[in-house]
Amino acid sequence: MTAARVFAADTKDGVALMDLRTTHGKWRFLDPVGAALWRKVVSGTPREHAVEEMVAYWAQRGTDPDRVRADMEALSDQLDAEGLFTAAPHPPTSSFPEVRYVDALARPRPGVRVAGYVGLGTALVLLRCLPVRLVVRAARLAGRLPGRAASPEEADAVCSAVRRAVGWWPGRAACLEESLAAYLAAAMTGRRVAWVLGARFVPQGAHAWVATADAVHGQELADRVWPYRAALTVELSN
């Protein structure tokens, strides 16, 4: 089976589609109307039938059917041309996790600090040298390292170690680099966290983070507004 390269963060406000086939990962945001068309097609409805169902739905609500048909056909053609009508499903989120913020004053133990530097260096090399789809593959390979699930405190310590390492890095390290670094650093110390890529709609944006079973870790108090919906989760194997 071919590995999935398109992933979806599906919400009541729309759908965010992440395409790993592009060099740095490409997100396509669909509003609720576009998302309704997308859901119909990915659930098995032929494109032409899905368009006509959307036309009928909006015509009953007083919208010009010719205009709806033109808009839906244009969107359908675009999504089909971009290969976005196939996306790996992500388990629905029934509740939102606790968000834990990074402690800039924390002093992780020496082994974790070293892992933070190594994890950041590895993440920077991977993300600058490889397409995101290959970075995800490398992260899944790292997930085969032996270990156990990290406690919330252990995950916090890894994120703090990575943040300390970022302080010494002269370049830019955004959420993608930091989260991958924390995931790799956790694996190096025999702890399991999940690396998650997702999106939100209000306001619109994409994000990457690490998580344990019940919490999101390493966030900045004034930086990110939750909730985000996961599109792709990479977890360390049991």
C-alpha positions as CSV (number, residue, x, y, z in Angstrom):
1,M,0.0,0.0,0.0
2,T,1.3,3.5,-0.9
3,A,2.0,5.6,2.2
4,A,-0.4,8.5,2.7
5,R,0.9,11.9,1.7
6,V,-2.1,14.0,2.3
7,F,-3.6,14.4,5.8
8,A,-6.7,16.3,7.0
9,A,-7.5,18.3,10.1
10,D,-11.3,18.2,10.0
11,T,-13.3,20.7,12.1
12,K,-16.7,22.4,12.2
13,D,-15.1,25.5,10.8
14,G,-13.7,23.7,7.7
15,V,-10.9,21.3,6.7
16,A,-7.2,21.9,6.6
17,L,-5.3,19.6,4.2
18,M,-1.6,19.0,4.5
19,D,0.2,17.8,1.4
20,L,3.6,16.2,2.3
21,R,4.5,15.8,-1.4
22,T,5.8,19.4,-1.5
23,T,9.2,20.4,-0.3
24,H,8.2,22.0,2.9
25,G,4.7,20.7,3.4
26,K,1.7,22.6,1.9
27,W,-1.5,23.4,3.7
28,R,-4.8,24.0,1.9
29,F,-7.7,25.5,4.0
30,L,-11.3,24.9,3.0
31,D,-14.2,26.8,4.4
32,P,-17.3,24.9,5.6
33,V,-18.8,24.9,2.1
34,G,-15.6,23.6,0.4
35,A,-15.2,21.2,3.3
36,A,-18.7,19.8,2.7
37,L,-17.8,19.1,-1.0
38,W,-14.4,17.5,0.0
39,R,-16.1,15.2,2.6
40,K,-18.6,14.0,0.1
41,V,-15.9,13.1,-2.5
42,V,-13.5,11.4,0.0
43,S,-16.4,9.4,1.4
44,G,-17.0,7.9,-2.1
45,T,-19.5,10.2,-3.9
46,P,-18.4,10.8,-7.5
47,R,-17.2,14.4,-8.0
48,E,-20.0,15.3,-10.4
49,H,-22.7,13.9,-8.1
50,A,-21.1,15.7,-5.1
51,V,-21.2,19.0,-7.0
52,E,-24.9,18.5,-7.9
53,E,-25.8,17.7,-4.3
54,M,-24.1,20.9,-3.2
55,V,-26.0,22.8,-5.9
56,A,-29.4,21.3,-4.8
57,Y,-28.6,22.0,-1.1
58,W,-27.9,25.7,-1.7
59,A,-30.6,26.2,-4.3
60,Q,-33.1,25.2,-1.7
61,R,-31.7,28.1,0.4
62,G,-32.2,30.7,-2.3
63,T,-28.6,30.7,-3.8
64,D,-28.3,31.0,-7.5
65,P,-27.7,27.4,-8.7
66,D,-25.5,28.4,-11.7
67,R,-23.2,30.4,-9.4
68,V,-22.9,27.5,-6.9
69,R,-22.3,25.0,-9.7
70,A,-19.5,27.2,-11.2
71,D,-17.9,27.6,-7.8
72,M,-18.1,24.0,-6.9
73,E,-16.9,22.7,-10.2
74,A,-13.9,25.1,-10.0
75,L,-13.0,24.0,-6.5
76,S,-13.5,20.3,-7.4
77,D,-11.2,20.7,-10.4
78,Q,-8.5,22.4,-8.3
79,L,-8.6,19.8,-5.5
80,D,-8.6,16.9,-8.0
81,A,-5.6,18.5,-9.9
82,E,-3.7,18.9,-6.6
83,G,-4.5,15.3,-5.6
84,L,-6.2,16.4,-2.4
85,F,-9.3,14.2,-2.6
86,T,-7.4,11.5,-0.9
87,A,-6.4,12.1,2.7
88,A,-5.5,9.8,5.6
89,P,-8.3,10.0,8.2
90,H,-7.3,11.2,11.7
91,P,-9.2,9.9,14.7
92,P,-11.7,12.6,15.9
93,T,-10.8,14.6,19.0
94,S,-13.5,14.1,21.6
95,S,-11.8,16.5,24.1
96,F,-9.0,18.9,24.0
97,P,-5.8,18.2,26.0
98,E,-4.2,20.2,28.7
99,V,-1.8,22.7,27.3
100,R,1.5,22.9,29.3
101,Y,3.8,25.8,28.8
102,V,7.5,25.6,28.6
103,D,9.5,26.7,31.7
104,A,12.4,28.9,30.5
105,L,14.0,28.7,33.9
106,A,13.9,24.9,34.2
107,R,17.3,23.0,34.4
108,P,16.8,19.5,33.0
109,R,19.4,16.9,34.1
110,P,22.6,16.8,32.0
111,G,21.6,13.8,29.9
112,V,18.3,15.5,28.8
113,R,20.1,18.7,28.1
114,V,22.6,16.9,25.8
115,A,19.7,15.2,24.1
116,G,18.0,18.6,23.5
117,Y,21.1,19.9,21.7
118,V,21.5,16.7,19.6
119,G,17.7,16.6,18.9
120,L,17.7,20.2,17.7
121,G,20.8,19.7,15.5
122,T,19.3,16.6,14.0
123,A,15.9,18.3,13.4
124,L,17.5,21.3,11.7
125,V,19.5,19.1,9.3
126,L,16.5,16.9,8.5
127,L,14.1,19.8,7.8
128,R,16.6,21.7,5.8
129,C,17.9,18.8,3.7
130,L,14.8,16.7,3.1
131,P,11.2,17.1,2.0
132,V,8.8,16.9,4.9
133,R,7.5,13.5,3.7
134,L,11.0,12.0,4.2
135,V,11.4,13.8,7.5
136,V,8.1,12.1,8.7
137,R,9.5,8.8,7.5
138,A,12.8,9.4,9.5
139,A,10.7,10.3,12.6
140,R,8.8,7.0,12.3
141,L,12.1,5.2,12.1
142,A,13.3,7.0,15.2
143,G,10.1,5.8,16.8
144,R,11.5,2.2,16.8
145,L,14.0,3.1,19.5
146,P,13.3,1.3,22.8
147,G,11.6,3.2,25.6
148,R,8.5,3.9,27.6
149,A,5.8,6.6,27.6
150,A,7.1,9.9,29.0
151,S,5.4,11.3,32.0
152,P,4.2,14.9,31.7
153,E,7.1,16.1,33.8
154,E,9.6,14.2,31.5
155,A,8.0,15.6,28.4
156,D,8.2,19.1,29.9
157,A,11.9,18.6,30.7
158,V,12.7,17.5,27.1
159,C,10.9,20.6,25.8
160,S,12.8,22.9,28.2
161,A,16.1,21.3,27.1
162,V,15.2,21.9,23.4
163,R,14.3,25.5,24.3
164,R,17.7,26.0,26.0
165,A,19.4,24.6,22.9
166,V,17.4,27.0,20.6
167,G,18.7,29.9,22.7
168,W,22.2,29.0,21.5
169,W,21.2,28.6,17.8
170,P,21.9,31.7,15.8
171,G,19.2,30.9,13.2
172,R,15.5,30.6,13.3
173,A,13.8,27.6,14.9
174,A,10.0,27.6,14.6
175,C,7.4,25.2,16.0
176,L,8.2,22.5,13.4
177,E,11.9,22.5,14.3
178,E,11.3,22.6,18.0
179,S,8.7,20.0,18.1
180,L,10.7,17.5,16.0
181,A,13.7,18.2,18.2
182,A,11.7,17.4,21.3
183,Y,10.3,14.2,19.8
184,L,13.8,13.1,18.8
185,A,15.3,14.1,22.2
186,A,12.7,12.1,24.0
187,A,13.5,9.1,21.9
188,M,17.2,9.4,22.7
189,T,16.4,9.4,26.4
190,G,14.2,6.4,26.2
191,R,10.9,8.3,26.5
192,R,7.9,8.3,24.1
193,V,6.1,11.4,23.1
194,A,4.0,12.0,20.0
195,W,5.0,14.5,17.2
196,V,1.8,16.2,15.9
197,L,1.2,18.4,12.9
198,G,-2.2,20.2,12.8
199,A,-4.2,23.3,12.1
200,R,-6.8,25.7,13.5
201,F,-9.3,28.0,11.8
202,V,-10.0,30.9,14.3
203,P,-7.6,32.4,13.7
204,Q,-6.3,30.4,10.7
205,G,-2.9,28.8,11.0
206,A,-0.8,25.6,11.1
207,H,1.3,24.3,14.0
208,A,3.5,21.4,15.2
209,W,3.8,20.2,18.7
210,V,4.6,17.2,21.0
211,A,2.1,15.5,23.2
212,T,1.7,12.8,25.8
213,A,-1.5,10.9,26.4
214,D,-3.4,13.9,28.0
215,A,-1.3,17.0,27.4
216,V,0.4,19.2,24.8
217,H,3.9,20.3,25.9
218,G,6.4,23.0,25.2
219,Q,4.0,25.8,24.3
220,E,4.5,29.6,24.9
221,L,1.9,31.4,27.0
222,A,1.4,34.3,24.6
223,D,2.2,32.5,21.3
224,R,-0.4,29.9,20.5
225,V,-4.2,30.0,20.7
226,W,-5.7,26.6,21.2
227,P,-7.4,24.4,20.2
228,Y,-5.6,23.0,17.2
229,R,-6.8,19.9,15.4
230,A,-4.3,17.2,14.6
231,A,-3.8,16.1,11.0
232,L,-0.8,13.8,11.4
233,T,0.5,12.1,14.5
234,V,3.8,10.3,14.6
235,E,4.2,8.2,17.7
236,L,7.1,6.1,19.1
237,S,6.3,2.4,18.7
238,N,5.6,0.3,21.7
